[in-house]
Amino acid sequence: MKKSMLLCLLALALLSIGAQAAIITNPGFEDPAGVDGPAAGWTDTSLVFGYNRCDATCGGVGPHSGTYWAWLGGISTSETGSISQSVTIPVGGSAVLSYYLWNSSTTIPGAGTMTVTIDGNPLLTLLSDAPAIGGYQFTSHDISSYADGGSHTIAFAMTKGVTPNSWNVHIDDVDLVVRQAEVPEPSTFLLGGSALLGLAFLRRRR
């Protein structure tokens, strides 16, 4: 009985397997050539600095992984900065946006807002007096409702005023994974069919 149940579960798993596809270009804001400037694959703008991508020469907290990360803020004066990317999210299935965020310092109430959005719709909103956190934290959002085959814009943005204002938020390792049901490969059908045949054989022997 136990063997037949295991074979049945194996067949069902093989026949219902889905596919995962990474959607984000340059999720860690890296640059193999080590050239300063906006992150490749992203629209990267900063009123003060010109772009938000940083490496060790910027100081600060450093990346979650790799060499580079996105640093929003980074100066004690007013600043407006954003880093965004337009992606095509395949139809159907589930879609999850994730990233590592470090709200490393805060400032007075009303001094600014940091948002994570898709097509301008907020997924996360931080205010300037939000509690600081001690290190990068994994954050994720279910955006399956946007899995429609269309182009959508993921954006991380900060606007802050009032001087002095030392608010800093760091972003790294952005990922957008879509899991879709797929038509199994012929080999998958073969394995699933073999499991079902084995189940039938065991039942006949009983």
Backbone as CSV, one residue per row, in Angstrom:
resi,resn,N_x,N_y,N_z,CA_x,CA_y,CA_z,C_x,C_y,C_z
1,MET,0.831,-1.202,0.000,0.000,0.000,0.000,0.869,1.258,0.000
2,LYS,1.917,1.259,0.829,2.790,2.432,0.909,3.498,2.657,-0.412
3,LYS,3.962,1.546,-1.050,4.655,1.689,-2.325,3.733,2.272,-3.387
4,SER,2.506,1.825,-3.417,1.567,2.315,-4.421,1.268,3.791,-4.220
5,MET,1.157,4.216,-2.982,0.902,5.623,-2.709,2.082,6.487,-3.135
6,LEU,3.300,6.028,-2.854,4.491,6.782,-3.232,4.597,6.915,-4.739
7,LEU,4.317,5.825,-5.466,4.374,5.875,-6.922,3.334,6.831,-7.492
8,CYS,2.163,6.818,-6.905,1.101,7.723,-7.353,1.489,9.179,-7.151
9,LEU,2.036,9.477,-5.968,2.465,10.849,-5.677,3.579,11.280,-6.602
10,LEU,4.520,10.354,-6.899,5.610,10.679,-7.815,5.073,10.992,-9.199
11,ALA,4.135,10.213,-9.673,3.567,10.451,-11.001,2.874,11.802,-11.070
12,LEU,2.091,12.120,-10.043,1.396,13.403,-10.027,2.363,14.565,-9.986
13,ALA,3.436,14.431,-9.210,4.432,15.514,-9.123,5.117,15.726,-10.454
14,LEU,5.460,14.642,-11.136,6.143,14.757,-12.416,5.254,15.377,-13.479
15,LEU,3.971,15.043,-13.450,3.060,15.541,-14.470,2.599,16.965,-14.214
16,SER,2.787,17.478,-12.990,2.324,18.837,-12.670,3.467,19.802,-12.438
17,ILE,4.695,19.396,-12.778,5.860,20.236,-12.498,5.771,21.559,-13.256
18,GLY,6.200,22.627,-12.631,6.182,23.932,-13.259,7.590,24.406,-13.573
19,ALA,7.694,25.575,-14.162,8.995,26.129,-14.537,9.218,27.449,-13.828
20,GLN,10.437,27.712,-13.437,10.796,28.981,-12.829,11.669,29.761,-13.799
21,ALA,11.382,31.028,-13.949,12.159,31.866,-14.857,12.547,33.152,-14.150
22,ALA,13.829,33.504,-14.191,14.293,34.761,-13.630,14.025,35.872,-14.642
23,ILE,13.467,36.967,-14.190,13.006,38.031,-15.086,13.901,39.274,-15.019
24,ILE,14.400,39.610,-13.838,15.162,40.846,-13.633,16.540,40.764,-14.302
25,THR,16.896,41.829,-15.013,18.241,41.962,-15.578,19.167,42.605,-14.549
26,ASN,20.329,42.034,-14.331,21.322,42.571,-13.410,20.739,42.789,-12.011
27,PRO,20.286,41.726,-11.354,19.597,41.866,-10.052,20.449,42.457,-8.942
28,GLY,21.789,42.327,-9.045,22.662,42.852,-8.002,23.337,44.154,-8.361
29,PHE,22.867,44.823,-9.451,23.431,46.110,-9.881,24.928,46.002,-10.177
30,GLU,25.365,44.831,-10.621,26.788,44.596,-10.844,27.263,45.178,-12.175
31,ASP,28.573,45.248,-12.336,29.211,45.654,-13.584,30.547,44.943,-13.667
32,PRO,30.645,43.874,-14.480,31.899,43.115,-14.552,33.106,43.968,-14.919
33,ALA,32.872,45.060,-15.647,33.991,45.919,-16.054,34.415,46.864,-14.939
34,GLY,33.625,46.952,-13.875,33.982,47.818,-12.762,33.926,49.294,-13.099
35,VAL,33.054,49.674,-14.005,32.965,51.072,-14.439,31.918,51.803,-13.601
36,ASP,32.283,52.958,-13.066,31.319,53.748,-12.308,30.234,54.282,-13.234
37,GLY,29.034,54.412,-12.695,27.930,54.947,-13.475,26.651,54.231,-13.135
38,PRO,25.577,54.560,-13.831,24.289,53.909,-13.577,24.380,52.398,-13.753
39,ALA,23.556,51.676,-13.028,23.554,50.220,-13.107,23.021,49.763,-14.461
40,ALA,23.771,48.878,-15.130,23.343,48.341,-16.416,22.018,47.606,-16.258
41,GLY,21.108,47.833,-17.195,19.804,47.180,-17.155,18.760,47.943,-16.377
42,TRP,19.175,48.976,-15.678,18.265,49.767,-14.851,18.220,51.222,-15.338
43,THR,17.091,51.885,-15.082,17.017,53.337,-15.207,17.361,53.895,-13.837
44,ASP,18.514,54.538,-13.740,19.119,54.880,-12.449,19.357,56.380,-12.400
45,THR,18.604,57.094,-11.574,18.706,58.554,-11.533,18.801,59.062,-10.104
46,SER,19.583,60.108,-9.921,19.722,60.776,-8.624,19.921,62.258,-8.863
47,LEU,19.153,63.078,-8.159,19.257,64.523,-8.316,20.634,65.027,-7.930
48,VAL,21.218,64.439,-6.880,22.512,64.900,-6.368,23.685,64.198,-7.037
49,PHE,23.624,62.847,-7.123,24.782,62.068,-7.565,24.732,61.660,-9.036
50,GLY,23.560,61.722,-9.641,23.422,61.272,-11.020,22.940,59.836,-11.134
51,TYR,23.329,59.004,-10.173,22.886,57.609,-10.131,23.025,57.095,-8.709
52,ASN,22.428,55.908,-8.447,22.365,55.379,-7.082,23.236,54.161,-6.844
53,ARG,23.845,53.612,-7.883,24.665,52.421,-7.707,25.969,52.768,-6.989
54,CYS,26.361,51.905,-6.037,27.565,52.170,-5.252,28.419,50.918,-5.117
55,ASP,29.718,51.134,-4.865,30.627,50.066,-4.455,31.374,50.552,-3.216
56,ALA,32.460,49.893,-2.865,33.170,50.218,-1.623,33.673,51.657,-1.579
57,THR,33.877,52.271,-2.745,34.387,53.643,-2.764,33.360,54.640,-2.222
58,CYS,32.094,54.238,-2.156,31.049,55.116,-1.616,31.056,55.136,-0.094
59,GLY,31.675,54.114,0.531,31.532,53.949,1.970,30.210,53.256,2.249
60,GLY,29.552,53.646,3.304,28.243,53.087,3.603,28.295,51.658,4.096
61,VAL,27.165,50.975,4.006,27.034,49.643,4.605,27.594,48.542,3.726
62,GLY,27.733,48.790,2.439,28.221,47.762,1.528,27.095,46.926,0.954
63,PRO,27.406,46.031,0.000,26.379,45.226,-0.665,25.916,44.055,0.192
64,HIS,24.775,43.510,-0.152,24.342,42.251,0.449,25.166,41.107,-0.108
65,SER,25.461,41.158,-1.410,26.353,40.198,-2.059,26.997,40.888,-3.251
66,GLY,28.048,40.313,-3.773,28.714,40.920,-4.915,29.495,42.163,-4.535
67,THR,29.616,43.096,-5.486,30.432,44.298,-5.307,29.598,45.566,-5.197
68,TYR,28.458,45.595,-5.862,27.651,46.814,-5.947,26.299,46.642,-5.259
69,TRP,25.663,47.759,-4.982,24.294,47.784,-4.479,23.695,49.150,-4.806
70,ALA,22.399,49.320,-4.568,21.742,50.604,-4.783,21.573,51.305,-3.444
71,TRP,22.028,52.536,-3.384,21.979,53.329,-2.158,21.105,54.555,-2.409
72,LEU,19.945,54.601,-1.774,19.045,55.746,-1.869,19.273,56.648,-0.666
73,GLY,19.505,57.904,-0.930,19.856,58.852,0.134,21.324,59.210,-0.017
74,GLY,22.104,58.911,1.019,23.553,59.061,0.907,24.076,60.469,1.061
75,ILE,23.230,61.392,1.461,23.670,62.769,1.659,22.717,63.421,2.657
76,SER,23.200,64.388,3.413,22.382,64.975,4.484,21.546,66.157,4.020
77,THR,21.437,66.326,2.704,20.592,67.388,2.153,19.423,66.764,1.404
78,SER,18.616,67.608,0.786,17.488,67.118,-0.003,17.983,66.250,-1.154
79,GLU,17.199,65.234,-1.507,17.588,64.322,-2.580,16.347,63.647,-3.152
80,THR,16.366,63.420,-4.447,15.350,62.625,-5.120,16.073,61.620,-6.001
81,GLY,15.823,60.348,-5.767,16.507,59.323,-6.547,15.616,58.121,-6.765
82,SER,15.842,57.422,-7.865,15.084,56.204,-8.132,15.906,55.267,-9.004
83,ILE,15.599,53.992,-8.888,16.210,52.982,-9.738,15.091,52.037,-10.144
84,SER,14.898,51.872,-11.451,13.728,51.147,-11.933,14.079,50.296,-13.139
85,GLN,13.213,49.342,-13.425,13.400,48.462,-14.571,12.034,47.997,-15.077
86,SER,11.866,48.039,-16.387,10.648,47.520,-17.001,10.869,46.075,-17.411
87,VAL,9.941,45.207,-17.039,10.073,43.777,-17.302,8.769,43.253,-17.900
88,THR,8.878,42.170,-18.640,7.709,41.484,-19.162,7.437,40.274,-18.285
89,ILE,6.252,40.230,-17.697,5.882,39.131,-16.808,4.983,38.181,-17.583
90,PRO,5.403,36.946,-17.782,4.620,35.994,-18.578,3.220,35.775,-18.018
91,VAL,2.337,35.337,-18.889,0.937,35.104,-18.512,0.821,33.901,-17.578
92,GLY,-0.048,34.035,-16.592,-0.419,32.916,-15.734,0.600,32.592,-14.674
93,GLY,0.254,31.642,-13.847,1.165,31.209,-12.801,1.278,32.234,-11.689
94,SER,2.307,32.088,-10.877,2.542,32.992,-9.759,3.803,33.805,-10.007
95,ALA,3.798,35.029,-9.539,4.940,35.925,-9.700,5.277,36.535,-8.350
96,VAL,6.545,36.479,-7.980,6.997,37.015,-6.693,8.191,37.933,-6.918
97,LEU,8.073,39.164,-6.457,9.180,40.114,-6.453,9.851,40.049,-5.089
98,SER,11.176,39.928,-5.072,11.901,39.913,-3.801,13.169,40.743,-3.919
99,TYR,13.696,41.149,-2.763,14.919,41.944,-2.712,15.383,41.980,-1.265
100,TYR,16.612,42.458,-1.070,17.147,42.668,0.276,17.203,44.164,0.527
101,LEU,16.642,44.596,1.650,16.537,46.021,1.985,17.134,46.272,3.365
102,TRP,17.890,47.361,3.448,18.462,47.784,4.731,18.119,49.262,4.939
103,ASN,17.215,49.526,5.858,16.909,50.902,6.264,17.899,51.247,7.378
104,SER,19.051,51.771,6.989,20.185,51.841,7.928,20.169,53.052,8.837
105,SER,19.446,54.092,8.462,19.364,55.272,9.332,18.063,56.001,9.049
106,THR,17.570,56.730,10.025,16.306,57.438,9.876,16.493,58.907,10.244
107,THR,15.432,59.661,10.040,15.497,61.087,10.366,14.141,61.525,10.920
108,ILE,13.895,62.792,10.937,12.694,63.315,11.595,11.427,63.005,10.792
109,PRO,10.268,62.967,11.439,9.008,62.720,10.725,8.769,63.767,9.641
110,GLY,8.193,63.328,8.548,7.819,64.246,7.478,8.946,64.680,6.584
111,ALA,10.124,64.081,6.745,11.269,64.512,5.952,11.387,63.784,4.619
112,GLY,10.616,62.709,4.412,10.721,62.012,3.146,9.965,60.705,3.110
113,THR,9.939,60.107,1.912,9.248,58.843,1.677,10.076,57.984,0.741
114,MET,10.151,56.684,1.048,10.782,55.715,0.165,9.722,54.686,-0.219
115,THR,9.623,54.376,-1.509,8.600,53.446,-1.964,9.187,52.366,-2.871
116,VAL,8.533,51.222,-2.843,8.742,50.178,-3.840,7.413,50.053,-4.566
117,THR,7.437,50.181,-5.895,6.191,50.191,-6.647,6.279,49.286,-7.870
118,ILE,5.116,48.892,-8.373,5.000,48.278,-9.688,3.956,49.071,-10.452
119,ASP,4.360,49.621,-11.581,3.495,50.488,-12.383,2.925,51.632,-11.552
120,GLY,3.718,52.113,-10.593,3.299,53.225,-9.748,2.432,52.828,-8.577
121,ASN,2.062,51.564,-8.488,1.238,51.089,-7.377,2.134,50.624,-6.235
122,PRO,1.926,51.126,-5.026,2.864,50.832,-3.933,2.798,49.390,-3.450
123,LEU,3.982,48.795,-3.307,4.141,47.492,-2.672,4.681,47.663,-1.255
124,LEU,5.481,48.711,-1.060,6.064,49.021,0.244,6.263,50.521,0.338
125,THR,5.931,51.093,1.496,6.167,52.518,1.739,6.863,52.676,3.082
126,LEU,8.014,53.351,3.070,8.735,53.672,4.295,8.731,55.180,4.476
127,LEU,8.470,55.626,5.691,8.568,57.044,6.008,9.914,57.324,6.644
128,SER,10.299,58.585,6.645,11.645,58.965,7.076,11.941,58.632,8.534
129,ASP,10.910,58.463,9.339,11.138,58.131,10.747,10.855,56.650,11.037
130,ALA,10.794,55.827,9.985,10.607,54.384,10.192,11.788,53.827,10.974
131,PRO,11.569,52.832,11.828,12.674,52.293,12.624,13.798,51.760,11.743
132,ALA,15.034,52.089,12.106,16.183,51.530,11.399,16.288,50.041,11.706
133,ILE,16.834,49.279,10.766,17.019,47.845,10.970,18.500,47.516,10.875
134,GLY,18.916,46.501,11.588,20.338,46.172,11.688,20.796,45.159,10.671
135,GLY,20.793,45.525,9.422,21.266,44.627,8.382,20.239,44.450,7.281
136,TYR,20.669,43.811,6.200,19.756,43.566,5.083,18.658,42.585,5.500
137,GLN,17.434,42.889,5.123,16.308,41.997,5.385,15.660,41.578,4.079
138,PHE,15.398,40.278,3.946,14.723,39.753,2.768,13.273,40.210,2.779
139,THR,12.828,40.758,1.665,11.466,41.265,1.540,10.878,40.746,0.236
140,SER,9.622,40.331,0.260,9.012,39.812,-0.963,7.562,40.264,-1.074
141,HIS,7.064,40.282,-2.320,5.694,40.693,-2.603,5.114,39.776,-3.670
142,ASP,3.890,39.325,-3.455,3.177,38.544,-4.459,2.603,39.509,-5.496
143,ILE,3.090,39.419,-6.720,2.594,40.297,-7.785,1.978,39.462,-8.908
144,SER,1.373,38.343,-8.542,0.782,37.434,-9.536,-0.285,38.121,-10.381
145,SER,-0.941,39.130,-9.843,-1.991,39.823,-10.605,-1.418,40.567,-11.806
146,TYR,-0.095,40.741,-11.855,0.551,41.408,-12.975,1.103,40.419,-14.001
147,ALA,0.883,39.132,-13.770,1.382,38.104,-14.693,0.421,37.981,-15.868
148,ASP,0.490,38.968,-16.772,-0.466,39.050,-17.872,0.204,39.135,-19.238
149,GLY,1.517,38.905,-19.278,2.226,38.979,-20.544,2.623,40.378,-20.954
150,GLY,2.295,41.362,-20.137,2.598,42.746,-20.460,3.871,43.251,-19.809
151,SER,4.234,44.474,-20.149,5.415,45.127,-19.582,5.019,45.894,-18.323
152,HIS,5.796,45.722,-17.272,5.517,46.378,-15.993,6.813,46.962,-15.436
153,THR,6.708,48.077,-14.741,7.884,48.773,-14.223,7.997,48.599,-12.718
154,ILE,9.129,48.013,-12.312,9.472,47.878,-10.895,10.354,49.061,-10.524
155,ALA,10.033,49.759,-9.450,10.797,50.956,-9.091,11.034,51.050,-7.587
156,PHE,12.249,51.486,-7.241,12.626,51.821,-5.868,12.948,53.320,-5.886
157,ALA,12.283,54.092,-5.051,12.449,55.546,-5.142,12.438,56.191,-3.764
158,MET,13.197,57.272,-3.638,13.209,58.061,-2.405,13.135,59.537,-2.749
159,THR,12.302,60.239,-1.999,12.262,61.698,-2.061,12.380,62.207,-0.645
160,LYS,13.359,63.053,-0.400,13.520,63.594,0.947,13.935,65.055,0.879
161,GLY,13.417,65.819,1.830,13.774,67.225,1.943,14.251,67.497,3.362
162,VAL,14.247,68.738,3.744,14.677,69.178,5.074,16.175,68.930,5.246
163,THR,16.891,69.931,5.652,18.335,69.820,5.882,18.644,70.171,7.331
164,PRO,19.429,69.383,8.088,20.079,68.141,7.627,19.112,66.954,7.632
165,ASN,19.417,65.966,6.810,18.550,64.800,6.637,19.425,63.638,6.174
166,SER,19.761,62.762,7.103,20.730,61.710,6.808,20.087,60.343,6.586
167,TRP,18.867,60.333,6.036,18.159,59.066,5.826,18.823,58.255,4.715
168,ASN,19.011,56.936,4.958,19.673,56.066,3.985,18.961,54.717,3.892
169,VAL,18.669,54.296,2.664,18.067,52.994,2.404,18.893,52.292,1.328
170,HIS,19.163,51.004,1.536,20.008,50.236,0.633,19.229,49.047,0.075
171,ILE,19.417,48.778,-1.220,18.705,47.709,-1.918,19.725,46.831,-2.644
172,ASP,19.518,45.517,-2.618,20.402,44.612,-3.366,19.662,43.320,-3.696
173,ASP,20.201,42.594,-4.655,19.726,41.254,-5.024,18.225,41.219,-5.280
174,VAL,17.810,42.017,-6.247,16.404,42.058,-6.644,16.102,40.839,-7.515
175,ASP,14.965,40.218,-7.296,14.605,39.033,-8.079,13.111,39.053,-8.362
176,LEU,12.741,38.568,-9.528,11.334,38.425,-9.876,11.201,37.055,-10.518
177,VAL,10.581,36.148,-9.807,10.478,34.761,-10.278,9.030,34.442,-10.606
178,VAL,8.832,33.901,-11.792,7.512,33.482,-12.235,7.500,31.964,-12.333
179,ARG,6.516,31.359,-11.733,6.370,29.912,-11.807,5.103,29.599,-12.582
180,GLN,5.271,28.893,-13.702,4.165,28.569,-14.570,4.014,27.066,-14.712
181,ALA,2.778,26.634,-14.919,2.558,25.247,-15.288,3.014,25.073,-16.732
182,GLU,3.664,23.972,-17.017,4.171,23.692,-18.351,3.654,22.366,-18.859
183,VAL,3.622,22.234,-20.184,3.364,20.918,-20.758,4.619,20.101,-20.561
184,PRO,4.539,18.965,-19.872,5.747,18.190,-19.587,6.453,17.735,-20.845
185,GLU,7.777,17.618,-20.757,8.569,17.051,-21.840,8.186,15.587,-22.027
186,PRO,8.453,15.016,-23.230,8.147,13.602,-23.457,8.756,12.679,-22.415
187,SER,9.968,12.998,-21.961,10.609,12.154,-20.956,9.840,12.196,-19.641
188,THR,9.228,13.366,-19.345,8.431,13.485,-18.131,7.179,12.627,-18.227
189,PHE,6.543,12.652,-19.404,5.394,11.778,-19.616,5.775,10.321,-19.410
190,LEU,6.973,9.944,-19.934,7.413,8.563,-19.835,7.595,8.147,-18.386
191,LEU,8.240,9.025,-17.598,8.460,8.709,-16.193,7.139,8.628,-15.430
192,GLY,6.253,9.602,-15.706,4.974,9.585,-15.035,4.158,8.365,-15.414
193,GLY,4.196,7.999,-16.722,3.482,6.823,-17.162,4.021,5.556,-16.544
194,SER,5.353,5.481,-16.403,5.968,4.307,-15.788,5.510,4.158,-14.349
195,ALA,5.429,5.298,-13.638,4.986,5.246,-12.251,3.547,4.759,-12.154
196,LEU,2.702,5.259,-13.068,1.307,4.825,-13.049,1.168,3.355,-13.401
197,LEU,1.992,2.864,-14.364,1.972,1.444,-14.717,2.409,0.589,-13.541
198,GLY,3.427,1.096,-12.823,3.883,0.366,-11.645,2.804,0.278,-10.595
199,LEU,2.066,1.389,-10.440,0.961,1.394,-9.493,-0.102,0.377,-9.897
200,ALA,-0.432,0.325,-11.206,-1.434,-0.632,-11.683,-0.973,-2.066,-11.456
201,PHE,0.337,-2.318,-11.688,0.879,-3.667,-11.502,0.765,-4.116,-10.053
202,LEU,1.112,-3.200,-9.152,1.018,-3.547,-7.745,-0.421,-3.836,-7.324
203,ARG,-1.352,-3.069,-7.859,-2.747,-3.276,-7.503,-3.256,-4.622,-8.042
204,ARG,-2.773,-5.025,-9.247,-3.196,-6.298,-9.819,-2.679,-7.470,-9.001
205,ARG,-1.416,-7.321,-8.461,-0.834,-8.397,-7.669,-1.613,-8.623,-6.378
206,ARG,-2.207,-7.541,-5.868,-3.012,-7.664,-4.659,-4.296,-8.421,-4.960
